[in-house]
Amino acid sequence: MFYSDWPSAQRTVLRSLISSPTTIFNCLSMAHEEMISIAALDEELLQRNRKRLHMYFADDDDWVGEQKDKVLRALEGGQGTVKVVHGGSDIPHAFCINHGETLAQQCVEWLAEGDFI
């Protein structure tokens, strides 16, 4: 069974989605459009917004691939720049499925550091 570690409710949703031709078509169409519009990493955009960005990367993240290193290099810099956290080796790319609490704790920490809470 795929994703046997996912909660039952998420597996039920996944089963219903993959059995829907309309959903499959829409997912593939959206992916196609994203591949066309996101042709290259916009390092200038990252630089302009470096003080606003907060990023959470899974330690082993096959979705991000080689772009992760480019993003991190583009954001190297002094104090007050982008906040980057690398999740533990037990946290996958799809951390929102089973690790939402860990990410929520990180977000609370970021909000507190920025005096938002």
ABEGO torsion letter per residue (X at the ends): XBGAABBAAAAAAAAAAAABAAAAAAAAAAAAAAAAABABBBAAAAAAAAAABBBBBBABBAAAEAAAAAAAAAABEBBGBBBBBBBBAABBABAAAAAAAAAAAAAAAAAAAAGAX
